[in-house]
Amino acid sequence: MNHVPARHGYRRSVRSGQPLTIWLNYQPPLHWPSLLGFFAARCISGIETVQAGVYARTLVLHGRHAVIQVSPAHGHRLKLTVFGVPPAALPSLIAKVRRVFDLDAPTAAIEAHLGHDPLMARLLAARPGLRVPQGWDSFEQAMRTVLGQQISVAGAMTLAARLVLRYGRPLSSPVADAQGLTHVFPVPAALVDEDLSVLGMPRSRARTLSTMARALLDDPQLLSPTADLAGWAKRLCQLPGIGPWSAQYLALRQLGAGDAMPSSDLVLIKALRLLEGPEAQLAERARAWSPWRAYAAQHLWTSLS
C-alpha cells in the first residue's frame, strides 16, 4: 500500500486493483449522528443508501459513473471510499464531499455567536459540531427543493425515486449490484420537455420542476454562491413556482449561505414553538442568530429528531 501525505485536509491510500480510500480531516467537533440521520431520511432510492453507518451514492464525474462511500474514522477524519473515479476527478470530488458534509465550517465562531442565545446554547450543548449538509449538485438540489414544497420529506423522496427511475440513467459501475444502487440522477435536458405530472404530483409543481431545469440549462451558474443573498433570492423568486421558502432553502442547501433562513418553514416554526412556547415568532427570534441563521435553523430542525 502506498500512502500519499496529507494535504488540503485529506490523505489517501492506494492498493493496486482496489477501490481508493481517502481520509478527510476536519476540525472537531462534528456531530456525525445528525449528519447521517439527515442523509438517511433523504435517501433517494436507486442513487443513495445508508447502511450500517455508511452513506453511499452514485455520481457522474468527468463523464463517468462512480460510486462513493462516506463513514466516520478515528482521529477527526471521515473515510471516503471511491469506486470508478477517474484520477483527474479526485480534487473536485474531495472538494464536493467536504462541501456536502460541511467539513470546513468555522464551528468555533458559529457556536461562540449562537451560544449567546439561551435557546441556541441548549441546542449546541445537545449536538456540538452540528453541520449544515449541502446538496451534491445544483440541479439535483433544485429538484429536491421543488419536490419538497408543502409535503413531507418521505413524500418528496417517493417522488424523487420515481423521477430517478423514469428519467435517470442506469448505473454502469460494476459495484452497483452489491450496494443497491441502480441509477444516476437525471440531467436537466431529460426533464425540460417532459410532463412530470405523470409521477403523481400536481401539474403546477411539475411545471416548476421543468422551469427550474430550463433555468439551469440556460444559466448553469444560477445556484452558485453569491455575496448578495437578498438580490439573488429576489431574482430567483421571479421564476414561476419559486417563492421565498424555496429561495432561502436553496441558499442554505446549495449556495452554502450561512445566514440563509427559510422563516416560513412550518417545521422550523413548530420546533421553535415546542421549545419556547406557542407565541414564539421565528423571524423575530432569528435576528439574534445572524450571520449564522442557517446553523440555527439546522439545530431547530434536528431538535425534532
C-alpha positions in Angstrom: 0.0 0.0 0.0 1.3 3.5 -0.9 0.4 6.5 1.2 0.1 10.0 -0.1 1.0 12.6 2.6 -1.8 14.7 4.0 -2.5 17.9 2.0 -5.6 20.2 1.9 -7.3 18.2 4.6 -7.1 14.7 3.2 -4.9 11.7 3.0 -5.3 8.8 0.5 -4.1 5.3 0.4 -3.8 3.2 -2.7 -3.8 -0.6 -3.0 -3.4 -2.0 -6.5 -6.7 -3.2 -8.0 -8.7 -2.0 -5.1 -11.0 1.0 -4.5 -9.4 4.2 -3.5 -9.6 5.3 0.1 -9.3 9.0 1.1 -9.1 10.3 4.6 -10.7 13.7 5.1 -9.6 15.7 8.1 -11.9 18.2 9.9 -11.7 20.4 12.9 -13.7 18.9 15.8 -16.4 18.6 17.0 -18.5 17.1 14.3 -21.9 15.6 15.2 -21.9 12.6 12.8 -25.2 11.0 14.0 -27.1 14.1 12.9 -25.3 14.2 9.5 -26.0 10.5 8.9 -29.6 10.9 10.1 -30.2 13.8 7.7 -29.0 11.8 4.7 -30.7 8.6 5.8 -34.1 10.5 5.9 -33.5 11.9 2.4 -32.0 9.0 0.6 -33.4 8.7 -3.0 -33.9 5.1 -3.8 -31.6 4.0 -6.6 -28.9 6.6 -6.1 -28.3 6.6 -2.3 -28.2 4.3 0.6 -27.4 4.4 4.3 -26.4 1.0 5.7 -24.6 0.2 8.9 -23.5 3.8 9.4 -22.1 4.2 5.9 -23.5 6.6 3.4 -23.2 5.6 -0.3 -24.3 7.2 -3.5 -23.8 7.4 -7.3 -22.2 10.3 -9.1 -21.2 11.3 -12.6 -17.6 12.5 -12.6 -15.8 13.6 -15.7 -18.4 11.8 -17.8 -18.0 8.5 -15.9 -20.3 6.8 -13.5 -18.9 6.4 -10.0 -19.9 5.3 -6.5 -18.6 6.7 -3.2 -19.0 5.7 0.4 -18.6 8.0 3.4 -18.2 6.9 7.0 -16.6 8.2 10.2 -13.0 7.2 11.1 -10.7 7.7 14.1 -8.7 10.9 14.5 -11.2 13.5 13.5 -11.5 12.2 9.9 -14.1 10.8 7.6 -13.3 7.8 5.4 -14.2 8.4 1.7 -14.1 5.3 -0.4 -14.4 5.7 -4.2 -15.2 3.3 -7.0 -14.6 4.1 -10.6 -13.5 7.7 -10.1 -11.0 8.9 -12.7 -7.8 10.4 -11.2 -8.4 13.7 -12.8 -11.8 14.0 -10.9 -10.3 13.4 -7.4 -9.6 17.0 -6.4 -13.1 18.2 -7.4 -14.7 15.2 -5.7 -12.8 15.8 -2.5 -13.9 19.5 -2.6 -17.5 18.4 -3.2 -17.6 15.9 -0.3 -16.0 18.5 2.0 -18.8 21.0 1.0 -21.6 18.5 1.2 -20.6 17.4 4.7 -19.7 21.0 5.7 -16.3 19.9 6.9 -14.8 23.3 6.7 -17.5 25.1 8.8 -15.9 27.6 11.3 -17.6 25.8 14.2 -15.9 27.7 16.9 -17.0 31.1 15.6 -20.6 29.8 14.9 -21.0 28.3 18.3 -19.5 31.3 20.1 -22.0 33.6 18.4 -25.1 31.3 18.7 -24.2 30.4 22.3 -25.1 33.9 23.4 -28.8 33.0 22.9 -30.1 30.7 25.7 -32.1 28.5 23.4 -29.2 28.0 21.0 -26.9 27.4 23.9 -29.1 24.4 24.9 -29.2 23.1 21.4 -25.5 23.5 20.9 -24.8 21.5 24.1 -27.1 18.7 22.9 -25.3 18.5 19.5 -21.9 20.1 19.4 -20.4 20.4 16.0 -23.7 20.2 14.1 -23.1 20.9 10.5 -25.4 22.1 7.7 -25.5 19.4 5.0 -25.5 20.7 1.4 -26.5 19.4 -2.0 -24.4 17.3 -4.3 -25.3 19.1 -7.4 -27.2 22.3 -8.1 -29.7 20.6 -10.4 -30.4 17.7 -8.1 -30.8 20.1 -5.1 -33.2 22.3 -7.1 -35.3 19.3 -7.9 -35.3 18.1 -4.3 -36.3 21.5 -3.1 -39.3 21.8 -5.5 -40.4 18.3 -4.8 -40.4 19.1 -1.1 -42.7 22.1 -1.4 -45.5 21.7 1.1 -45.2 17.9 1.5 -43.3 15.7 3.9 -39.7 14.6 3.5 -40.9 11.0 2.9 -43.4 12.1 0.3 -40.8 14.1 -1.5 -38.3 11.2 -1.6 -41.0 8.9 -3.0 -41.5 11.4 -5.9 -37.7 11.8 -6.3 -37.3 8.0 -6.6 -39.9 7.9 -9.3 -38.1 10.7 -11.1 -34.8 8.8 -11.0 -36.3 5.5 -12.1 -38.1 7.1 -15.1 -35.6 9.7 -16.2 -32.2 8.8 -14.7 -29.6 6.7 -16.5 -28.8 3.2 -15.3 -25.6 3.0 -13.4 -22.8 1.5 -15.4 -20.5 0.8 -12.4 -19.8 -2.8 -11.7 -20.2 -2.2 -7.9 -23.9 -1.2 -8.3 -25.5 -4.5 -7.5 -23.6 -5.0 -4.3 -24.8 -1.7 -2.9 -28.4 -1.5 -4.0 -27.5 1.4 -6.3 -29.0 1.3 -9.8 -29.1 4.8 -11.4 -27.5 8.3 -11.6 -29.6 11.4 -11.1 -31.3 12.7 -14.3 -29.7 15.6 -16.2 -31.7 18.8 -16.9 -32.2 18.1 -20.6 -34.0 14.9 -19.6 -36.8 16.9 -17.9 -37.3 20.2 -19.7 -39.8 18.9 -22.2 -41.5 16.2 -20.1 -44.9 16.2 -18.4 -43.7 15.4 -14.9 -47.2 15.2 -13.5 -47.1 11.5 -14.6 -45.0 10.9 -11.5 -48.1 11.7 -9.3 -47.7 15.3 -8.4 -49.8 18.4 -9.1 -49.3 19.9 -12.6 -48.2 23.2 -11.0 -45.3 21.5 -9.3 -44.4 19.5 -12.4 -44.2 22.8 -14.3 -42.0 24.3 -11.7 -39.6 21.3 -12.0 -39.4 21.8 -15.7 -39.0 25.6 -15.3 -36.0 25.1 -12.9 -34.5 22.5 -15.3 -34.7 25.1 -18.2 -33.4 27.9 -16.0 -30.3 25.8 -15.0 -29.7 24.8 -18.6 -29.8 28.4 -19.6 -27.7 29.6 -16.7 -25.6 26.8 -15.1 -24.3 29.3 -12.5 -27.8 30.2 -11.3 -27.2 28.4 -8.0 -23.6 29.5 -7.5 -22.5 31.2 -4.2 -23.1 35.0 -4.2 -22.3 37.8 -1.8 -25.7 39.4 -2.5 -28.0 36.9 -1.0 -31.1 39.2 -0.9 -30.7 40.2 -4.5 -30.1 36.6 -5.6 -33.2 35.4 -3.7 -35.3 38.2 -5.3 -34.2 37.2 -8.8 -34.9 33.5 -8.1 -38.4 34.3 -6.9 -39.2 35.7 -10.4 -39.2 32.1 -11.7 -42.8 30.7 -11.7 -43.4 28.4 -8.7 -40.4 29.6 -6.7 -41.2 31.6 -3.6 -39.2 32.9 -0.6 -39.1 29.5 1.1 -37.6 27.7 -1.9 -35.1 30.5 -2.5 -33.9 30.5 1.1 -33.8 26.7 1.3 -31.7 26.6 -1.9 -29.5 29.3 -0.5 -29.0 27.2 2.7 -28.5 23.8 1.0 -26.8 24.7 -2.3 -25.2 28.1 -2.0 -23.9 27.3 1.4 -25.2 30.7 2.7 -24.5 30.7 6.4 -27.2 33.3 7.1 -30.0 31.8 5.0 -33.2 31.3 6.9 -36.5 29.9 5.4 -38.5 31.6 8.1 -41.9 30.5 6.7 -40.9 26.8 7.1 -43.6 25.1 9.1 -41.3 22.6 10.7 -38.9 25.3 11.9 -41.9 27.2 13.4 -43.1 24.1 15.1 -39.7 23.3 16.5 -39.3 26.8 17.9 -42.7 26.9 19.5 -42.2 23.5 21.1 -39.1 24.9 22.7 -40.2 28.4 23.6 -44.0 28.3 23.6 -46.8 28.9 21.1 -46.3 32.7 20.9 -42.7 32.5 19.7 -42.1 34.2 16.3 -39.3 32.7 14.2 -38.5 35.7 12.1 -38.1 37.9 15.2 -36.1 35.3 17.1 -33.8 34.7 14.1 -32.5 38.2 14.1 -30.2 37.4 17.0 -28.8 34.4 15.2 -27.5 36.3 12.2 -25.0 35.8 10.5 -25.3 32.1 11.3 -29.0 31.6 10.9 -28.6 28.5 8.7 -26.9 26.7 11.6 -29.6 27.9 14.0 -32.2 26.5 11.5 -30.4 23.2 11.3 -30.4 22.9 15.1 -34.1 23.6 15.2 -34.9 21.0 12.5 -32.7 18.5 14.2 -34.3 19.1 17.6 -37.4 17.3 16.3 -35.4 14.1 15.5 
